[in-house]
């Protein structure tokens, strides 16, 4: 049930984000590759990787809202311990300022 709900949410977000990107140039969609590392005493590091879809848009000149949905691309096993990121969901508010029409340094707060 949980996987069905997450899959439906991701598919719906991609559908609506695609329409938003076409309607306004302030909205965006992107992909992010993550490499995780977890160290546990007495074991080698566990290092799975993952892929995240980012959807966002401007709410003002200096603030943006962003949502991220992700999953593991692979898991990692070490001495009987395994690590895999099943789902990754995040919601963020980003604040920053554009410089020279190319660079947008920002601070992100989220959950």
C-alpha positions, -999 to +999 in steps of 0.1 A: +000+000+000+028+024+010+047+017-023+016+023-043+009+056-026+045+068-031+045+057-068+012+075-074+025+107-057+057+107-078+038+100-111+013+127-103+040+152-094+059+145-126+027+150-147+018+183-130+054+195-129+057+189-167+027+210-173+039+237-149+074+238-166+056+244-199+034+272-184+060+291-164+097+294-168+101+299-130+094+261-124+120+234-128+125+197-127+159+180-122+177+147-114+202+143-086+225+113-081+233+105-044+262+085-029+255+075+007+281+064+032+273+049+066+300+039+090+293+013+117+320+004+143+336-029+135+323-031+099+335-016+066+315+014+053+282+007+036+279+028+004+246+025-016+237+050-042+204+066-053+185+088-077+163+117-068+138+137-088+136+174-079+105+195-086+104+232-077+094+267-085+098+303-075+074+318-050+092+352-052+124+367-065+144+353-036+125+322-024+117+288-040+098+257-029+112+223-038+101+187-034+125+157-038+115+120-044+142+093-045+151+057-042+182+035-041+198+024-074+217-003-055+222-017-020+254-025-002+262-056+019+292-059+043+297-089+066+260-097+069+248-061+072+229-045+043+218-009+036+193+003+010+173+035+009+137+025+001+122+060-003+135+095+001+110+123+003+119+159+011+102+193+011+123+225+012+121+263+012+152+278-005+162+314+000+189+332-020+199+358-044+209+357-081+242+372-091+253+381-127+222+363-141+240+329-137+247+320-101+220+315-074+237+308-040+210+297-015+202+283+019+177+254+021+155+246+051+134+215+050+122+182+062 
